Amino acid sequence: MQHDPAVGTEIYALELRGIDKSFVGVKALKGASFACRPGEVHALMGENGAGKSTLMRVIAGVWKPDAGTILVQGREVHITGPRHSQGLGIAMVYQDTRLVPDLDVAQNIWLGREPGGAITVDRQAMEEGARTILGRLGVTLPMNRLVRDLEVAERQIVEIARALTGDPSVLILDEPTSALDAAEIERLFSIVTELKRQGTAVIFISHRLPEVFAIADRITVLKDGELVGTVDREAVDHEKLVAMMVGRDLALAYPPRAQAVGAERLKVESLSSPGLFSNLSFGVRAGEIVGFGGIQGNGQADVARALFGLVPCAGSVMLDGNQARFKAPAHAIKAGLVYVPGDRHREGLFMPHSIRENLSVPHLAEWAGLGRIPSARERQETRDAMSRFAIKAASGEQAVRTLSGGNQQKVVLGRWTVGDPKVYVFEDPTRGVDVATKLEIYRRIRALADAGAAVILVASDLLELIGLSDRILVFSKGRIVDEIAGAEATEERIVGSAVEAGQTHGDPQAATSLIGGATTPSAAAKSGLAAGSALLSRYIGPLLLLVLIALLGLATTRYSDFFLTSRNLSNIAAQVAPLALVALGQFCVVVLGGIDLSVGPLISLVTAMASFLAATEGGAGVVAAICAALAAGAATGLVNALMIVRLKIPDLVATLATYSVVFGLALIVRPSPGGLVSDDFLDFFETSLGPVPAAALVIVLVYIAFEYLMLRGRLGQRLYAVGSSSEASLAVGIRTSWIRAAAYVFCGICAAIAGLIVTARIGSGDPQAGSTFTLASVTAVVVGGVSVFGGRGTAIGVLLGAVAVGVMQNALNLMQVSAYYQYIWTGGLTLLAVAGYSLRLSRRRKRS
């Protein structure tokens, strides 16, 4: 029985009528309609590119419809953004998890709705609430663990937990089980059933037919952006539902298993990697598909990555009789072993680039002649791959980020079927792919094996693993504990072998990965230890920098007794104060992934203006000079924000233009040094408490307050979130454009105040007074441990970075090193800091 959701007098929890939405020449939705009732699980199905995710993003407020009507509880609404949608009781769990890598589990779960006051967040309430929600999901996770260190399945669970923080009346689950194992799916279904009992309308998007028939009450099918129909679950079977989606009858069957296999292509002996897997030996023959099974997180994916050179390991790996323990993916690709990763966003695709570029990039060395890419072949291979996998796009030049999740997965697969490797390693190759394409992928994987390739398959879907594999190796705690012929494999046998092996080795909880009960007292104690560890990790860089400053001071003392005198220390404090202030503003910009090159000229402009407004004779006064400086700083920041946020000009280009303009203004106002400032101005900015400049003390206090806000305030949550992932921040309703604009304005104001301090220090105006501050402020930020890619860093580290730069310059002056060479030292210090960060990041990636 089919239903028209737009007809009738029933009040739906959510109803959409005649929704249209277009993107860059592609009409994603064409008069689509949909309605779900309170207390039902309503599945939304269709092929990749059918418009399912687009329709849900319209509901979630991510995109605004071109036409149509949305009703919530029978009342027409015009959803203006994600926060408005959440306020209406709608929550969405995205197919491609929208989490902030550089925030921890608790912060991600409560992002956008943190408990606490207007300025600070209640960390204890945040953690308790997060544990409660995770407990409802039957899961425990360390609250202080950064999301970037979580497995794919763990990140999916965190996103589901976030959706439940608002007790939504409508919960949208977009491919929520794509990265979960059978036990985790069962847990999820139990919570969905409970939400249904409580009256929540659950919209469930999935390509897995067994899951849909297990959980859904009604099913709506979209095709090419239009409604095909809505049916009761009991009214259809698998074949009829597939026919609704693809427009034709389609046989649901796995391709036949290998009748005969060839010689052993891949031979692994005693393969080990500490903490991941140990003493593994197995082989894969030509024409054979070997599946890695068991509970997720027990070493299957780690072995796949180790074979590809992504995880360091020891042991013997032979490919066609040749040594093949690769140290880098490039070596593996060249030898004929390719890996199709399970996380397409982090490891599978270049999201801003086109389909053509993504498909061709690993083959360019082979195709190119004399360094020239053969465009005709590149276009032909792109057309062939798009045709093979039915990639829905306007052309091969369409950016991958604009494709649906399933079409993105097809691009990943299409890339490696262009060549002719000897060994394929697939990790969840059908994640987020529609039924028809799944069957095509199954046939192509089998065809690769039939053509003589050896295939390794890592799949979270046990039915898929059983249906495709000729043999299955069962993993538990990084060891192979069972080997099963594909024809004899069952879900019970695979899971039973893994769990039994885990219990035999004394840790039944470890065998079930994430699955566990509520937090125990010992878990709470561990959480406290984790909190201490997280703080140590946060401040280990600043502590090391403090040691470096002490060592530098000690070395300078041995060269000059004057270094530790109160007069010199006071001079260092006076020198560091304006730099630290500029660096604080620069920190806010850099932690968002930007940079502000205009701070140096702005300081020069402020000194020039102050030399007139606060002049000894005829000046307008101290207050007028301060107000003018702040206005200049705010105006410069606003101009930068307008160009970067509104006009989308890269920050490097925008602030370089502002650098030139502001520097020109400084020269116009004061072409050469001159103009003495008044004693009142000097008294205001040069006040000291004993030998310590008051400005330096105030700036230290500002830094302490700022660090607290970064650690426990809403300000820090927003800056880190936007800097780490603008997309995730937008999804929870954070106004990223406002955050970025405010950062540039704040940076301009900090530079303006620093300019006033510099003016008081030199006593006059100088159009070159700020010339060193742009480089020095960036150096202080980078040396202070802030990531130039955004999302990481501490204010205290930046303060110590500024002190390190000031102490180094003072030491070089005492050693009578030329000012010209000091530029080299400053630049070298910046390079060392960036190199050190890159090495730490590289080691962290290898460990993960």
C-alpha positions in Angstrom: 0.0 0.0 0.0 1.4 3.4 -1.0 0.7 6.7 0.8 0.9 10.3 -0.3 2.4 12.1 2.7 1.0 15.4 1.5 -2.6 14.2 1.8 -4.8 14.0 4.9 -5.6 15.8 8.1 -3.2 13.9 10.3 -0.7 16.1 12.2 2.8 14.8 11.5 5.9 15.3 13.7 7.5 16.5 10.5 6.1 17.1 7.0 7.7 18.4 3.8 5.8 19.3 0.7 7.1 20.0 -2.8 10.8 20.7 -1.8 13.1 21.9 -4.5 16.9 22.3 -4.2 19.5 22.8 -6.9 23.4 22.9 -6.9 25.6 24.1 -9.7 23.5 22.9 -12.6 22.2 19.8 -10.7 18.7 19.7 -9.4 19.0 17.5 -6.3 15.4 17.7 -5.2 12.3 18.1 -7.5 9.1 18.6 -5.6 10.1 16.0 -3.0 7.6 15.3 -0.2 8.0 13.4 3.0 6.1 13.0 6.3 6.8 11.1 9.5 4.6 10.4 12.6 5.5 10.8 16.2 6.7 7.5 17.7 7.6 5.8 14.4 10.8 4.8 12.7 10.6 6.0 9.1 13.2 4.7 6.7 14.3 6.9 3.8 15.8 5.0 0.9 17.1 5.5 -2.6 20.1 5.2 -4.8 23.2 7.3 -4.2 22.4 10.8 -5.4 18.6 10.3 -5.0 18.4 13.3 -2.7 18.1 11.7 0.7 20.9 13.5 2.4 20.0 16.7 0.7 16.4 16.5 1.9 17.6 15.9 5.5 20.1 18.7 5.4 17.2 21.0 4.4 15.4 19.8 7.5 18.5 20.3 9.6 18.9 23.9 8.5 22.2 23.3 6.7 20.7 24.3 3.3 17.7 26.4 2.5 15.1 25.0 0.0 14.5 26.8 -3.3 10.8 26.1 -3.0 8.4 24.1 -0.8 6.9 23.9 2.6 8.1 22.5 5.9 5.7 21.8 8.8 6.8 20.8 12.3 3.9 19.4 14.5 1.5 20.8 11.9 2.9 24.3 12.0 4.6 25.8 9.0 8.2 26.9 9.7 11.0 28.6 7.7 14.2 27.0 9.1 16.9 29.7 9.1 19.8 27.5 10.2 21.0 24.6 12.2 20.4 26.3 15.6 16.8 27.1 14.6 16.3 23.5 13.5 17.6 22.2 16.8 15.4 24.7 18.6 12.4 23.1 16.8 13.4 19.7 18.3 15.2 18.3 15.2 18.6 16.6 15.5 20.7 15.0 12.8 23.5 12.5 12.9 25.4 13.0 9.7 26.7 10.2 7.4 30.2 11.9 7.4 30.6 12.6 11.0 30.6 16.3 11.9 32.9 16.3 14.8 35.8 18.6 15.9 39.0 16.5 15.9 40.8 18.8 18.4 38.1 18.7 21.1 37.6 15.8 23.4 34.6 13.5 23.7 32.7 15.5 26.2 33.2 18.8 24.4 32.0 17.3 21.1 28.9 15.7 22.6 27.9 19.1 24.1 29.2 21.4 21.3 26.9 24.3 20.8 24.8 23.6 23.9 27.4 23.4 26.7 26.1 23.4 30.3 27.2 26.4 32.4 27.0 30.1 32.5 27.2 32.8 29.8 31.0 32.9 29.9 32.2 29.6 31.3 31.1 26.0 30.9 30.4 23.5 33.6 32.9 20.7 32.9 31.7 18.4 35.6 28.1 18.7 34.4 29.3 18.2 30.8 31.1 15.0 31.6 28.3 13.6 33.8 25.7 14.3 31.1 28.0 12.8 28.4 28.4 9.6 30.5 24.7 9.4 31.0 24.0 9.6 27.3 26.7 7.1 26.4 25.3 4.8 29.1 22.0 4.9 27.3 23.9 3.7 24.2 25.6 1.0 26.3 29.0 2.5 25.7 31.9 3.9 27.8 34.5 6.3 26.4 37.1 8.4 28.1 35.7 11.9 28.3 39.1 13.5 27.8 40.1 11.6 24.8 40.5 13.8 21.7 38.1 12.9 18.8 41.0 12.7 16.4 42.3 9.7 18.4 39.0 7.8 18.2 38.2 4.9 15.8 35.6 5.5 13.1 33.0 3.6 15.1 33.7 5.5 18.2 33.3 8.8 16.4 30.0 7.7 15.0 28.8 6.9 18.6 29.9 10.3 19.8 27.9 12.0 17.0 24.8 9.9 18.0 25.3 10.9 21.6 25.5 14.6 20.6 22.1 14.3 18.8 20.5 13.0 22.0 21.6 15.9 24.2 18.6 18.0 23.2 16.0 15.2 23.7 14.8 15.7 20.1 11.2 15.1 18.9 12.7 14.3 15.4 15.9 12.4 15.1 17.6 12.0 11.7 20.1 9.1 11.4 22.0 9.3 8.1 23.7 6.0 7.6 24.3 5.6 11.4 25.4 2.0 11.2 28.0 2.3 8.4 30.9 2.0 10.8 29.4 -0.1 13.6 29.7 -3.8 14.2 26.8 -6.2 14.8 26.7 -5.7 18.6 26.9 -1.9 18.3 24.1 -1.9 15.8 22.0 -4.0 18.2 22.7 -1.4 20.9 21.7 1.4 18.6 18.5 -0.3 17.6 17.6 -0.8 21.2 18.0 2.9 21.9 16.0 3.8 18.7 13.2 1.5 19.9 13.2 3.2 23.3 13.1 6.7 21.6 10.2 5.4 19.5 8.4 4.3 22.6 8.9 7.8 24.1 7.2 9.4 21.0 10.3 10.5 19.1 10.0 10.3 15.3 13.1 8.7 14.0 14.1 9.1 10.3 16.5 6.3 9.4 18.6 6.5 6.2 20.4 3.3 5.2 21.3 1.2 2.2 21.3 -2.0 4.3 18.0 -3.7 3.6 18.1 -6.1 6.6 18.5 -3.2 9.0 15.6 -1.3 7.4 13.3 -4.3 7.6 14.4 -4.9 11.2 13.8 -1.4 12.5 11.4 0.6 10.2 7.7 1.0 10.5 7.3 2.8 7.1 9.6 3.3 4.2 9.8 6.2 1.8 11.8 5.9 -1.5 13.3 8.8 -3.5 14.7 8.5 -7.0 16.4 11.4 -8.8 15.2 13.9 -6.2 11.5 12.9 -6.5 9.2 10.9 -4.4 8.6 7.4 -5.6 6.3 6.3 -2.8 5.8 5.5 0.9 5.0 2.0 2.0 4.3 0.1 5.1 7.2 -2.3 5.9 4.8 -5.3 5.9 3.6 -4.4 2.4 6.9 -5.0 0.6 9.8 -7.4 0.4 13.4 -6.9 -0.4 13.0 -7.3 -4.2 10.0 -4.9 -4.4 11.9 -2.3 -2.4 14.9 -2.6 -4.6 12.8 -2.3 -7.7 11.3 0.9 -6.3 14.8 2.4 -5.8 16.4 1.4 -9.1 13.3 1.4 -11.3 13.7 -2.2 -12.4 13.9 -5.8 -11.0 17.3 -6.7 -9.6 18.5 -10.0 -8.3 20.0 -9.8 -4.8 22.9 -12.3 -4.7 26.6 -12.3 -4.1 28.8 -13.5 -7.0 29.9 -17.1 -7.0 33.0 -17.9 -4.9 36.3 -18.9 -6.5 36.2 -22.4 -8.0 40.0 -22.5 -8.2 42.8 -20.3 -6.9 46.4 -19.8 -8.2 49.8 -19.5 -6.6 50.3 -17.6 -3.3 50.8 -14.0 -4.1 51.0 -12.5 -0.6 52.7 -14.3 2.2 52.9 -12.9 5.7 54.9 -14.4 8.5 55.3 -13.3 12.2 54.0 -9.8 11.5 53.8 -7.7 14.7 53.3 -4.1 15.7 53.4 -3.3 19.4 50.0 -2.6 20.9 48.2 -3.4 17.7 48.8 -7.0 16.6 51.4 -9.8 17.1 52.8 -12.8 15.5 50.5 -13.0 12.5 51.1 -15.5 9.7 48.8 -15.9 6.7 48.8 -16.1 2.9 46.5 -14.9 0.1 46.5 -16.7 -3.3 45.8 -15.3 -6.7 42.1 -15.4 -7.4 41.2 -15.5 -3.7 39.3 -13.1 -1.5 40.4 -13.4 2.2 38.2 -11.7 4.7 39.4 -10.3 8.1 36.6 -10.8 10.6 35.8 -10.5 14.3 34.8 -7.7 16.6 35.9 -4.3 15.2 39.0 -2.8 16.7 40.8 -6.1 17.2 43.6 -5.5 14.7 42.0 -6.2 11.3 42.2 -2.6 10.0 45.7 -2.2 11.6 47.1 -5.2 9.6 45.6 -3.8 6.4 47.3 -0.4 7.1 50.6 -2.1 8.0 50.7 -4.0 4.7 50.3 -0.6 2.9 53.1 1.0 4.9 50.9 3.2 7.1 51.7 1.4 10.4 55.3 0.4 11.4 55.7 -3.3 11.9 58.2 -6.2 12.1 58.1 -9.5 10.3 58.2 -10.9 6.8 55.9 -9.9 4.0 56.5 -11.4 0.5 54.7 -10.3 -2.7 55.2 -12.7 -5.6 58.3 -14.0 -3.9 59.8 -10.6 -3.3 60.3 -8.7 0.0 57.3 -6.4 0.5 57.4 -5.0 4.0 56.8 -1.4 2.8 57.8 1.6 4.8 55.6 4.0 2.9 52.4 3.8 0.7 54.3 5.0 -2.4 56.5 1.9 -2.2 53.4 -0.3 -1.9 51.6 1.3 -4.8 54.7 1.0 -7.0 55.0 -2.7 -6.1 51.4 -3.4 -6.9 49.6 -3.4 -3.5 46.8 -0.8 -3.0 44.7 0.0 0.0 41.2 1.4 -0.2 40.6 3.0 3.2 37.4 2.9 5.2 37.5 6.6 6.1 37.1 8.3 2.8 37.1 11.8 4.1 40.4 11.6 6.1 42.3 9.2 3.9 40.4 8.4 0.7 39.7 11.7 -1.1 41.0 15.2 -1.8 37.7 16.9 -1.0 38.2 20.3 -2.6 39.4 18.8 -5.9 37.5 17.4 -8.9 36.5 13.9 -9.6 39.1 13.8 -12.4 41.9 14.9 -10.2 40.9 12.4 -7.5 40.8 9.5 -9.9 44.0 10.3 -11.7 46.4 11.4 -9.0 48.0 8.0 -8.2 48.5 7.2 -11.9 50.1 10.5 -13.1 53.7 9.2 -12.9 52.7 6.3 -15.1 50.7 8.4 -17.6 52.9 11.5 -17.8 55.5 11.7 -20.5 58.3 14.2 -20.0 56.4 15.7 -17.1 53.3 16.5 -19.2 49.9 15.0 -18.1 48.1 13.5 -21.1 44.8 15.3 -20.7 43.0 13.1 -23.3 43.7 9.9 -21.4 42.9 11.5 -18.1 39.5 12.6 -19.3 38.8 9.2 -20.9 39.8 7.3 -17.8 37.6 9.6 -15.8 34.6 9.0 -18.1 35.2 5.2 -17.9 35.3 5.2 -14.1 32.2 7.4 -13.8 30.4 5.1 -16.1 31.6 1.9 -14.4 30.4 3.0 -11.0 27.5 5.2 -12.2 28.9 8.3 -10.4 26.2 10.9 -10.4 27.8 14.3 -11.2 27.4 17.1 -13.8 30.9 16.3 -15.1 34.3 15.0 -14.1 35.3 18.5 -13.1 32.7 18.7 -10.3 34.4 19.0 -6.8 34.2 15.8 -4.8 33.0 17.6 -1.7 29.7 18.4 -3.5 28.9 14.7 -4.2 26.7 12.5 -2.0 28.5 10.2 0.4 27.8 7.2 -1.8 29.1 8.9 -4.9 32.2 9.9 -3.0 32.8 6.2 -2.1 32.5 5.3 -5.8 35.2 7.8 -6.7 37.5 6.1 -4.1 36.9 2.7 -5.7 37.1 4.0 -9.2 40.6 5.4 -8.6 42.1 2.0 -8.0 40.2 0.0 -10.6 41.9 2.2 -13.3 45.2 0.4 -12.8 46.2 -3.2 -12.6 47.5 -4.0 -9.0 48.5 -7.4 -7.8 47.0 -7.1 -4.3 43.9 -5.2 -3.3 43.2 -4.4 0.4 39.6 -3.1 0.8 38.3 -1.7 4.1 34.5 -1.4 4.1 34.3 -0.8 0.3 30.5 -0.5 0.2 30.1 2.0 3.1 27.4 4.5 2.3 26.6 2.9 -1.1 23.2 2.0 -2.5 22.0 -1.6 -3.1 22.5 -1.6 -6.9 26.0 -0.2 -6.6 26.8 -2.6 -3.8 26.0 -5.5 -6.1 28.1 -4.0 -8.8 31.0 -3.5 -6.4 30.7 -7.1 -5.3 30.9 -8.2 -8.9 33.9 -6.0 -9.6 35.8 -7.2 -6.5 35.2 -10.8 -7.6 36.2 -9.9 -11.1 39.5 -8.5 -9.8 40.2 -11.8 -8.0 39.1 -13.8 -11.1 41.6 -11.8 -13.1 44.5 -13.0 -10.8 44.6 -10.4 -8.1 44.8 -11.4 -4.4 42.1 -9.6 -2.4 41.9 -8.8 1.3 38.6 -7.6 2.6 38.0 -5.9 5.9 34.3 -5.3 6.5 32.2 -4.3 9.4 29.1 -5.9 7.8 29.4 -9.5 8.6 26.9 -10.6 6.0 29.0 -8.9 3.3 32.2 -10.5 4.7 30.6 -13.9 4.6 29.0 -13.4 1.1 32.2 -12.3 -0.6 35.1 -14.1 1.1 36.6 -17.4 0.1 38.2 -17.7 3.5 37.8 -15.7 6.7 40.5 -15.1 9.3 39.0 -14.2 12.7 40.9 -11.7 14.8 40.8 -11.1 18.5 43.1 -8.8 20.4 45.5 -8.5 17.5 45.8 -12.3 16.9 44.3 -14.7 14.3 42.2 -17.1 16.4 40.2 -18.9 13.8 40.2 -19.6 10.0 36.8 -20.4 8.4 36.0 -21.4 4.8 33.6 -18.8 3.3 31.0 -21.4 2.5 30.9 -22.6 6.1 31.0 -19.2 7.8 28.1 -17.8 9.9 27.8 -14.7 12.0 27.6 -16.9 15.1 30.8 -18.7 14.3 32.8 -15.5 13.6 31.6 -13.6 16.7 31.7 -16.6 18.9 35.3 -17.3 18.0 36.3 -13.7 18.6 34.5 -13.5 22.0 35.7 -16.9 23.2 39.3 -16.0 22.4 39.0 -12.6 24.2 37.6 -14.3 27.3 40.3 -17.0 27.2 42.9 -14.3 27.5 41.4 -12.8 30.6 39.6 -9.7 29.2 36.0 -10.3 28.1 35.4 -6.6 27.9 38.2 -6.1 25.5 36.7 -8.6 23.1 33.7 -6.4 22.7 35.5 -3.3 21.9 33.4 -0.3 22.8 30.5 -2.2 24.2 30.1 -2.0 28.0 27.9 -0.8 30.8 27.7 2.4 32.7 30.7 3.9 34.3 32.0 2.1 37.4 33.9 3.7 40.2 37.2 2.4 38.7 36.1 4.0 35.4 35.5 7.3 37.2 39.0 7.0 38.8 40.5 6.4 35.4 38.6 9.4 34.1 40.3 11.5 36.7 43.7 10.2 35.7 42.8 10.9 32.1 41.9 14.4 33.0 45.3 14.9 34.6 46.9 13.3 31.6 45.0 15.6 29.3 46.2 18.7 31.2 49.8 17.4 31.1 49.5 16.9 27.4 48.1 20.4 27.0 50.9 22.1 29.0 53.9 19.9 28.2 54.9 22.2 25.4 54.8 25.4 27.5 56.7 23.6 30.3 59.5 22.6 27.9 59.5 26.2 26.5 59.9 27.5 30.0 62.9 25.2 30.5 64.3 26.5 27.2 63.9 30.1 28.4 65.7 29.3 31.7 68.6 27.6 29.8 68.9 30.5 27.4 69.0 32.9 30.4 71.6 30.8 32.1 73.8 30.7 29.0 73.5 34.5 28.6 74.3 35.1 32.3 77.6 33.2 31.8 78.4 35.7 28.9 77.1 38.9 30.6 76.5 39.6 34.3 74.2 42.4 33.3 71.5 40.0 32.1 70.0 39.2 35.6 70.1 42.8 36.8 66.8 44.4 37.7 67.4 47.1 35.1 67.8 44.5 32.3 64.9 42.4 33.4 62.7 45.5 33.5 63.9 46.3 30.0 63.0 42.7 28.8 59.6 43.1 30.4 59.0 46.4 28.7 60.2 44.9 25.4 58.0 41.8 25.7 54.8 43.6 26.8 53.8 45.0 23.3 54.9 41.8 21.6 52.9 39.6 23.9 49.8 41.8 23.3 50.1 41.5 19.5 50.8 37.8 19.8 47.6 37.3 21.8 45.6 38.8 18.9 47.6 36.8 16.4 46.9 33.7 18.5 43.2 34.1 18.1 43.6 34.4 14.3 46.1 31.5 13.9 44.1 29.1 16.1 41.3 29.6 13.5 43.8 28.6 10.8 44.5 32.2 9.6 47.2 34.9 9.9 47.3 38.6 10.1 50.2 40.3 8.5 48.9 43.8 9.0 49.8 44.1 12.8 53.3 45.6 12.2 52.2 48.5 10.0 49.2 49.1 12.3 51.6 49.6 15.2 53.5 52.1 13.1 50.3 53.9 12.1 49.3 54.2 15.8 52.7 55.6 16.8 52.4 58.2 14.0 48.8 59.2 15.0 49.7 59.3 18.7 52.7 61.6 18.0 50.2 64.2 16.8 47.2 63.6 19.1 49.2 63.2 22.3 51.9 65.7 21.4 53.5 67.8 24.0 52.1 71.0 22.4 48.8 71.3 20.6 47.8 67.7 21.1 44.1 66.6 21.6 45.0 64.6 24.8 45.6 61.1 25.9 42.0 60.0 25.7 41.7 61.2 22.1 44.9 59.3 21.2 43.7 56.1 22.8 40.2 56.4 21.1 41.8 57.1 17.7 44.2 54.1 18.1 41.4 51.8 19.1 39.3 53.0 16.1 42.2 52.4 13.7 42.7 48.9 15.1 39.0 48.0 14.9 38.7 49.5 11.4 41.8 47.5 10.2 40.4 44.3 11.7 37.0 44.9 10.1 38.5 45.5 6.7 40.4 42.2 7.1 37.3 40.4 8.2 35.3 41.8 5.3 37.8 40.6 2.7 38.4 37.2 4.3 34.9 36.3 5.6 32.6 38.0 3.1 34.7 38.2 -0.1 36.4 34.9 0.6 39.9 36.3 -0.2 42.6 34.1 1.3 43.9 35.6 4.6 47.5 35.8 3.4 46.5 37.9 0.4 43.9 40.0 2.3 46.2 40.9 5.2 49.2 41.5 2.9 47.1 44.1 1.0 46.1 45.7 4.3 49.8 45.6 5.3 50.7 47.7 2.3 47.8 50.1 2.7 48.3 50.7 6.5 52.0 51.1 6.0 51.4 53.7 3.4 49.0 55.5 5.7 51.7 55.5 8.4 54.2 57.1 6.0 51.6 59.7 5.0 50.9 60.6 8.6 54.5 60.7 9.7 57.0 60.4 6.8 59.9 60.3 9.2 60.4 59.8 13.0 59.4 62.8 15.1 56.9 64.4 17.3 57.3 64.1 21.1 54.4 62.8 23.1 53.3 64.5 26.3 54.3 63.6 29.8 50.7 62.6 30.7 50.8 60.0 27.9 54.2 58.7 29.2 53.0 58.6 32.8 49.8 56.6 31.7 51.6 53.9 29.7 55.0 53.8 31.5 53.8 53.4 35.1 55.9 50.8 37.0 55.4 48.8 40.2 58.9 48.8 41.4 61.1 47.6 38.6 58.2 45.9 36.7 56.3 47.9 34.1 52.6 48.0 35.0 51.7 47.2 31.4 53.6 43.9 31.6 51.8 42.9 34.8 48.4 43.7 33.2 49.2 41.7 30.1 50.2 38.7 32.2 46.9 38.9 34.0 45.1 39.2 30.7 46.9 36.1 29.5 46.0 34.1 32.6 42.3 35.1 32.2 42.4 34.3 28.5 44.0 30.9 29.1 41.2 30.1 31.6 38.6 31.0 29.0 40.3 28.9 26.4 40.3 25.9 28.8 37.0 26.3 30.5 35.1 29.1 28.7 32.7 29.2 25.8 35.3 31.4 24.0 37.8 28.6 23.9 35.2 26.0 22.8 34.3 28.3 19.9 37.8 29.2 18.8 39.1 25.6 18.9 35.9 24.2 17.2 35.9 26.7 14.3 39.7 26.4 13.9 39.6 22.6 13.9 36.4 22.1 11.8 34.3 24.9 10.4 31.9 22.3 8.9 31.3 20.6 12.3 30.8 24.0 13.9 28.3 25.1 11.4 26.4 21.9 11.8 25.7 22.7 15.5 24.7 26.3 14.8 28.0 28.1 15.6 28.3 31.3 13.6 31.7 30.7 12.2 31.8 33.8 10.2 31.1 35.9 13.3 33.9 34.1 15.2 36.4 34.7 12.4 35.4 38.3 12.0 35.7 38.9 15.8 39.1 37.4 15.8 40.5 39.8 13.2 38.9 42.8 15.0 40.4 41.7 18.3 43.8 41.2 16.7 43.6 44.7 15.3 42.7 46.2 18.7 45.5 44.3 20.4 48.0 45.7 17.8 46.6 49.2 18.3 47.1 49.0 22.1 50.6 47.6 21.5 51.2 50.6 19.3 50.3 52.9 22.2 52.8 51.1 24.5 55.5 51.3 21.8 54.8 55.0 21.4 55.3 55.6 25.1 58.5 53.5 25.0 60.1 55.5 22.2 58.5 58.8 23.1 57.6 59.8 19.6 56.1 58.7 16.3 58.0 56.4 13.9 56.5 54.9 10.7 59.0 52.0 11.1 58.3 51.3 14.8 56.2 48.2 14.1 58.3 46.7 11.3 59.6 43.8 13.3 56.3 42.9 15.1 54.6 41.0 12.2 57.4 38.4 12.1 58.0 38.4 15.8 54.3 37.9 16.7 54.0 35.0 14.3 57.2 33.5 15.8 55.9 33.9 19.3 52.7 32.1 18.4 54.4 29.3 16.5 57.1 28.8 19.1 54.3 28.8 21.7 53.0 25.6 20.2 50.0 26.9 18.2 49.2 24.8 15.1 49.4 26.9 11.9 46.5 24.7 10.6 44.2 25.8 13.4 42.4 24.2 16.3 45.4 23.7 18.7 47.4 25.8 21.1 47.4 27.6 24.4 47.5 31.2 25.4 50.2 30.5 28.1 52.3 28.9 25.4 52.0 32.1 23.3 53.0 34.3 26.3 56.1 32.1 26.9 56.8 32.2 23.1 56.8 36.0 23.3 59.1 35.9 26.4 61.4 33.5 24.5 61.6 35.9 21.5 62.3 38.8 23.9 64.9 37.0 25.9 66.6 35.8 22.7 66.7 39.3 21.2 68.0 40.7 24.5 70.7 38.0 24.7 71.8 38.7 21.2 72.0 42.4 21.9 74.2 41.7 25.0 76.4 39.5 22.8 76.6 42.5 20.4 75.1 40.5 17.5 74.0 42.8 14.6 70.3 43.5 14.3 70.5 42.1 10.7 71.6 38.7 12.1 68.8 38.9 14.7 66.3 38.6 11.8 68.0 35.3 10.8 67.8 34.0 14.4 64.1 34.9 14.6 63.3 33.2 11.3 65.3 30.2 12.3 63.5 29.9 15.6 60.2 29.9 13.7 61.4 27.2 11.3 62.5 25.0 14.2 59.2 25.4 15.9 57.2 24.5 12.8 59.6 21.5 12.1 59.2 20.2 15.6 55.4 20.4 15.4 55.4 18.6 12.0 57.6 15.8 13.4 55.2 15.4 16.4 52.2 15.4 14.1 53.9 12.8 11.8 54.7 10.5 14.8 51.1 10.9 16.1 49.6 9.9 12.7 51.9 6.8 12.5 50.8 5.8 16.0 47.1 6.2 15.1 
